[in-house]
Amino acid sequence: MCSDLVRDNYTEVIECIENSALSAIKARRLGVIILQRLEKYYRHILELDSMEPFSELLAVRSYVEENINNLDSDVLSRYIVLCNETGAIVGEADEVEIFTEEQILAISKKYYEEIQEVEGECKVSNEYAYCLMGALYYLINYFLLIEDSIKESLLNILSCLFEDLLVDFSEELMNLINEDFIEVTLELLVKEING
């Protein structure tokens, strides 16, 4: 589903990562670039009235940017739990930790009623909310794991975002995200790695 240009840009990013000496600081900055680019889409989901119980997640990007060199694993873990909980609303979840089953059902009902009224980019983002919130989940997890294996963590998050998730999206979402997310994000990553 990805164009040859996107595939070439993706390959270039992978080669740049494999051939460079990345510091944890630079790897975190690369994660911030991806997070900044993804924010537009997960905001479409989290800014709905029904998703107010998850509104803490709207602060993820600013928290990471402001604390890039001193990220608190407890704060990131809280964000991860919240992200995981959204799965029960927008898709599926094995278990929930914060909300009761009744609360999840009430939020879910309100969410699905609310997304019937949205249009444009917001509608498309909400149709793929499970994938987008999954991408956010993996990105937050990335910031927790990056110290262990910098290159491996970065290659894993790129694989998750650009291969596993986006390739499976519909043509409608690819048209929305492709120009605005994939190509620009890959270009920004190459500039940051080489800069």
C-alpha positions in Angstrom: 0.0 0.0 0.0 3.0 2.4 0.5 4.4 4.1 -2.5 7.9 3.4 -3.8 9.1 6.8 -2.6 7.8 6.1 0.9 9.4 2.7 0.9 12.7 4.2 -0.3 12.5 6.9 2.4 11.8 4.2 5.0 14.8 2.2 3.8 17.0 5.3 4.0 15.9 5.9 7.6 16.7 2.3 8.6 20.1 2.5 6.9 20.9 5.8 8.6 20.0 4.3 12.0 22.0 1.1 11.4 25.1 3.1 10.2 25.1 5.8 12.9 26.2 6.0 16.4 23.0 7.1 18.1 23.0 8.4 21.6 20.0 8.0 23.9 19.4 11.7 23.7 19.2 11.6 19.9 17.0 8.5 19.9 14.6 10.3 22.3 14.5 13.3 19.9 13.7 11.0 17.1 10.8 9.6 19.2 9.6 13.1 19.8 9.5 13.8 16.1 7.3 10.8 15.6 5.1 11.8 18.6 4.7 15.3 17.3 3.6 14.0 13.9 1.2 11.5 15.3 -0.4 13.9 17.8 -2.8 15.4 15.2 -4.4 12.0 14.7 -4.7 10.8 18.3 -6.0 14.3 19.3 -9.0 13.7 16.9 -9.8 10.7 19.2 -9.0 12.1 22.6 -10.6 15.5 22.2 -14.1 13.9 21.9 -16.3 14.5 24.9 -16.7 10.8 25.4 -12.9 10.3 25.7 -12.6 12.8 28.6 -11.6 10.1 31.0 -8.5 9.6 28.9 -7.7 13.3 28.5 -4.5 13.0 30.5 -3.1 11.4 27.3 -3.3 14.8 25.6 -0.3 15.9 27.7 2.0 13.1 26.5 3.8 15.1 23.8 4.4 18.2 26.0 5.5 16.0 29.0 8.0 14.2 26.8 9.3 17.4 25.2 9.6 19.2 28.5 11.3 16.3 30.3 13.2 14.7 27.4 16.3 14.2 29.5 14.6 13.1 32.7 11.5 11.1 31.8 9.8 9.6 34.9 8.9 6.0 34.3 5.9 6.3 36.7 4.4 9.0 34.5 5.1 7.1 31.3 3.6 3.9 32.9 0.4 5.9 33.8 0.2 7.0 30.1 0.7 3.4 29.0 -2.1 2.1 31.2 -4.5 4.9 29.9 -3.6 4.1 26.3 -4.2 0.4 27.0 -7.6 1.3 28.5 -8.6 3.1 25.3 -8.5 -0.3 23.6 -11.6 -1.3 25.4 -13.4 1.7 24.0 -12.1 1.9 20.4 -11.4 -1.8 19.7 -10.6 -4.6 22.1 -8.8 -5.1 25.3 -7.9 -8.2 27.3 -8.3 -6.4 30.6 -8.8 -3.0 32.1 -7.1 -1.7 35.2 -8.7 1.7 35.9 -12.3 1.5 34.9 -15.0 -1.0 35.7 -16.8 -3.0 33.0 -19.9 -0.8 33.4 -17.8 2.4 33.0 -16.2 1.0 29.9 -19.5 0.1 28.4 -20.9 3.6 29.2 -17.9 5.4 27.7 -17.9 3.1 24.7 -21.6 3.7 24.0 -21.1 7.5 24.2 -18.0 7.3 22.0 -19.7 5.3 19.2 -22.7 7.7 19.3 -20.4 10.7 19.2 -18.3 9.5 16.2 -21.4 9.2 14.1 -21.5 13.0 14.1 -17.8 13.7 13.2 -16.6 14.3 9.7 -13.4 14.6 7.6 -10.0 13.8 9.2 -11.6 13.4 12.6 -13.9 10.7 11.2 -11.1 8.8 9.5 -8.9 9.0 12.6 -11.7 7.6 14.7 -12.4 4.8 12.3 -8.8 3.7 12.9 -8.7 4.7 16.5 -7.5 1.3 17.7 -4.5 1.4 15.4 -3.7 5.1 16.2 -4.0 4.6 19.9 -1.9 1.4 19.6 0.7 3.5 17.8 0.7 6.0 20.7 0.9 3.1 23.2 4.0 1.7 21.4 5.6 5.2 21.2 5.2 5.8 25.0 6.6 2.4 25.6 9.5 3.3 23.3 10.5 6.1 25.7 10.6 3.6 28.6 12.7 1.0 26.8 15.1 3.3 24.8 17.9 3.1 27.4 18.2 -0.7 27.1 19.0 -0.9 23.4 18.9 2.3 21.5 19.1 1.1 17.9 16.9 -2.0 18.5 14.2 0.1 20.3 14.2 2.7 17.5 14.1 0.1 14.7 11.2 -1.7 16.6 9.1 1.5 16.9 9.7 2.4 13.2 8.7 -1.1 12.2 5.6 -0.9 14.3 4.5 2.5 12.8 5.6 2.2 9.2 5.2 -1.5 8.5 2.8 -3.2 10.9 0.3 -0.4 11.3 0.3 1.9 8.4 0.6 -0.8 5.7 -2.6 -2.4 7.0 -4.7 0.8 6.9 -7.3 1.4 4.3 -6.6 3.5 1.2 -8.8 6.3 2.7 -6.6 6.6 5.8 -3.4 6.1 3.8 -4.4 9.1 1.6 -5.0 11.2 4.7 -1.9 10.1 6.6 0.5 9.4 3.7 1.4 13.0 2.7 0.9 14.4 6.1 2.6 11.8 8.2 4.7 9.1 6.6 6.8 11.1 4.1 7.3 14.2 6.2 8.1 12.1 9.3 10.6 10.0 7.5 12.3 13.1 6.0 12.5 14.8 9.5 14.0 11.6 10.9 16.7 11.5 8.3 17.5 15.2 8.9 17.7 14.6 12.6 19.9 11.5 12.3 22.3 13.2 9.9 22.1 16.6 11.5 
